[in-house]
């Protein structure tokens, strides 16, 4: 929905998947649901506000996340969780002004809903505040400085296990530029630290980066390339995961209604302070084809291949997944 320069949107996304191979006690199929809404408000020539909220009922594939390794062979079905997200941003300044200031906030709450004896201590909430200043140095080119603070809280801890509660801070510098109307890019890198509340866990600091390249070589083709290194919360091993990944998505519009998306990802997860020095190499590729019945309704089907090679015992796997989904919006 649109009111002058202000836009409002409500979305629903449902996705169901069926696994190619399963055994008599494996129920790997799933049905995920996400409800979301967002708003874009242009309050004046210089002030822009945005907000979003979502609620989702999701899953972790058996053998991943909290069901890695032997646990995944015991659990009869995927671990499920509910996740709520709410946040917003406020921007002052325009592309033509001396500078732009962007302030962003967000809150996430994740609650696991089955196998509570295993999953309850992994319930968590995250509060994030970030501010970015853009300064123009050439036409269509800005340098930027970004500071982010994130508080991560686990309300239900394992007995006699050091708490995972922590604060993350990062200070990144970089640039955002428009090479031409069909190609834009944002690159930033800098210092990242993660400090744990419990002294039994070792704090960490190091390099973080983010790269985003958007291209539209033809009207019907869109390509997005992303690369990042950042901390992620651990599953069952180590203090946290240092994640490095490179991904790309190519979307082709075959007609006004039919499209396809080809995606790929390579990455590495390093489980910091894990007892066995665990490192996982990740490779994913997927193909999705969709049909837009209406402006507000899109259905799709896809097939994906997911491979993880780990130096830890019994944690390497391959997945072949067929899924279908529907997206509704207002």
ABEGO torsion letter per residue (X at the ends): XBBEABBBBBBBBBBBBBBABBBAABBABBBBBBBBBBBBBBABAABBBBBBBBBBBBBBBBGBEAABEAAAAABABBBBBBBBBBBBBBBBEBAABABBBBBBBBBBBBBBABGAAAAAAABBBBBBBBBBBBBBABBGBBBBBBBBBBBBBBABBBBGBBBABBBBBBBBBBBBBBABAABBBBBBBEBBBBBBABAABBBBBBBBBBBBBBBBABAABBBBBBBBBBBBBBAABEABBBBBBBBBBBBBBABAABBBBBBBBBBBBBBBGBAAGBBBBBBBBBBBBBBBABAABBBBBBBBBBBBBBABBGABBBBBBBBBBBBBBX
